[in-house]
Amino acid sequence: MSDRRKKSLLIGINYVNSAHQLKGCHSDVDNMAEFLSYRGYSTTSNNRVILTDRSDVAQHSPYFPTGHNILAAMDWLVSEPSCTLFLHYSGHGGQIEDVDGNRTTGVDDTIVPVDFETRGQVSSTLLHEHLVTRMAPDCTLFIIMDCCHSGSAVELPYVYRSDSDGQISLLDNLKVGAKLVGDAQRLIDGGFRYDKVGEAKQLLAGASSFFKGLRHMGEQEEEGLNEGEFAGQYGSEQKMVTMFSGCRDDQTSADAHIEGEATGAMTWAFLETMKNAENPSYAQTLQMTRQLLDQSNYTQIPQLSSGLDIDLDNMSLIV
């Protein structure tokens, strides 16, 4: 693996001088770039692309994080075979109307480009297409999503979560989805104020994500991998894509201030984990990031999702 080409894409959006401004996303990019250099990633322009809305990046530059530039950079990242790939996104995450009509609640998770108010957000459907479906053969892709509503932001079929005691479970999509729907329905049946509408919508959106994954996987089994509506999607692609997300679909992710520096809480927890364990397994990384966030009183629950059913305990992170 050491002689493989390593490519990285780092995206940090503070939404400078807007009503939606964040503080830590530029620092997240700087800290992640330093970590990747330590891990052998080249800093040359043909191996690393950084998109930020810093004041020294012109708005017409290809390195300004518009929706168009983000998707173009993702296409660049996954375009060549036999590479080890790394993607880090720090910014706002959101939810929009489902773009392809296959979520029962009509809601997709998103990332939020700097020009979202005029050009819209980037849906999980688009992220899956540009990062997973288009990924060249014999590549591995590792993703950190430090944003709200990010649990299924790339729509990977296997989702894992650690509890506060470090026990990891592969989420039972049917049971989790049913619970989220039930919780939302109780809010609706019981009557709720306007300020509860968002809570119910978030619960239903989370349920939608799980049911969508379950439905896709079931239909793939019936139709086979080489034909039918879902051929080449949602698990049948069998690609080594793994993602650590800062929170569940129904949660927000903190823009934090730690040790005197503005930073995303998930980015901080991941980098602290890497400092404390040189080559941790996927299981150890999930457990340690959860522990660090808990100890720092953050309520967000990190998740790991994967395009393959991997051995979490015995497989080291491919970074």
Secondary structure, DSSP 8 states (H G I E B T S, - for coil): -TTSEEEEEEEE---TTSTT--SSHHHHHHHHHHHHHHTT---STTTEEEEE--TTS-TTSTTS--HHHHHHHHHHHTSSSSEEEEEEEES-EEEEE-SSS-STT-EEEEE--TTHHHH--EEHHHHHIIIIIT--TT-EEEEEEESTT-TTTT--SEEEEE-TTS-EEE--HHHHHHHHHHHHHHHHHT---GGGHHHHHHHHHHHHHHHHHHHHHHHHHHH-SSSSTTTTSTTTT--EEEEEESS-TT----EEEETTEEEEHHHHHHHHHHHH-SS-BHHHHHHHHHHHHHHTT-----EEEESS---TTT-B---
